[in-house]
Amino acid sequence: MSEWEKNLLDIAPYVAGEQPDNDKIIKLNANENPYPPSPAAEKALRELKVGELNKYPDANAMPLMEILAKMHGLTPANVFIGNGSDDVLALSFRAFFNSKKPILYPDITYSFYPVWCDLLKIPYKLCPVDENFRINSEDYYPENGGVVIANPNAPTSITEGKDFIVDILEHNKDCVVIIDEAYVDFGTYSAVELVSKYENLLVTQTFSKSRSLAGMRIGMAFGSEKLISCLRAVKDSYNSYPLDTAALTAACASAEDEVYFRHTVLKVMQTRDETAQTLRGLGFKVMDSATNFLFATHPDYTAEEIFMYLRENGVFVRYFKKPRIDNYLRITVGTDEQMKRLCELLTKLITG
Ligand code: PMP
C-alpha cells in the first residue's frame, strides 16, 4: 500500500451524535438546545431577500463581528467568525499548534481534539483528569507546543473558574492557549475578558448551544489582533467566506435578542438542575453541570445497559465506549416534558 493511502486510513474521524429520522424520538444525544432560535432570527430569515442571494456574503461576516465586539467591549479586529466552532477550532489548531513540542489537553475532553491532531500531524500529550474528572492546572506548567481546554469540559460537564484559567495563562506565555467555551453560557466564567490582557489567549464560542442555531453552523473566536489576523490568514488560504447570507442574517438577529437568550438559557439550567436532583434520587451519581447536559453513572446498572434500554424506549442519549468514562452517560437537557419522560423510564427501570 502506498504511503498516502496508509496515512489516510489511519485517521479515525469524529463521530457525532446520531440524527434519527423520526420525530417521535426524544433526542438527548447531541447537546442541542430543545428550544427554537430567537423569534427575531425567524423574522429576519422570513424577511431575507432571496433575490439577493446571487451575491456573495460579507467576506468576514462584518455585521456579526461588530455586534459581538460591542457585546464584549472589544473591536472587530479581536473577533473571528467561522462555520461553527468546530471550524474555528480546526483552523486554530492549524494556525497556532505548529511547534514540534506536544500540545497539552485533558485525557477526557472533546473527542475532536485528537482527530485534528492526527489529521494535521500535531504531536499531543494527554494530561489525566483526577478521579473526580477535575483538571489539574499544574499538568500544564511543563514546556509545550500549546494548550487547549474546554471550559466547561465535555463530556464531564464540570467547570473551572477564573483562577484556574489565569494560572494556566501565567504558566504558558510562550504558546497559544485555546479555551473552548462551547457551553459557557450555561453558568460559568468566560475568559473573553482576558483577551485584552493575554496576547496568546484565544477563546472560542458557538451559536449552536445557548442560541439554538446548531443547524446554521455559526462559531466565533475572541483574541488579540495578532492571533485573529493570523487566523484570518489561515482561513483565507482555505476558503473566502465564513458564513452564508442566511446564517449571517440569523446570527445577527439572534445576537441582538438578549432577552430571549437569557430566558431560554435560564430555562435549560433550571430543567438541568431539577433533572439532576431526580436522577440523584434514583441513585445516580451526577456531576455538577455547568452545561446543557448531565454526565451520570449508576452503581447498579451499566451505562451501556441504560443506554440500550432508553434507546429501545425512544430516548437517545450519548454513550462513549472509552477508557475511564465507559460507565457514564451524557444526557442533553431537553424540555421539561422530555426530561419527565426520561425520568419516568429510569424510575421504571430502577424501582421496577
Ligand atoms: N466544543 C465542544 C466542547 C463541543 O462539545 C462542541 C459540540 N460538538 C463544539 C466545540 C463544536 O460546536 P459547533 O461546531 O456546533 O459550534
Residues whose N, C-alpha, C, O or C-beta is under 5 A from the ligand:
A	BS01	PMP	G84 S85 D86 Y110 A150 A154 D180 A182 T206 S208 I218 G219
